[in-house]
Amino acid sequence: DGYFEQVVRQCRYSSKDLQGIEFIDSYVFNKAEYVRFNSTVGKYVGYTELGVKNAEAWNKGPELAVELGELERFCKHNAAIYYSA
């Protein structure tokens, strides 16, 4: 019993030249995704009432700048490790 909170961060690679990388940061509460950042979209998108409110606030705050940098810092930086595996 209780609550389940999860953040899932993904890098999706479509080619080895690093041009088609997509960074996705999903926020899940009780197995339902409520807000997501997608680097292709370039902003947060909410899927529930709470998620919409969070997305609106985060898109106006410093959270958006942090997420925009994650494609470079998290995905591109680790690409060689993923491709060698």
Buried (B, 14 or more C-beta within 10 A) or exposed (E): EEEEEEEEEEBEBEEEEBEEBBBBBBBBBEEEBBBBBBBEEEBBEBBEEEBBEBBBEBBEEEBBEEBBEBBEEBBBEEBEEEEEE
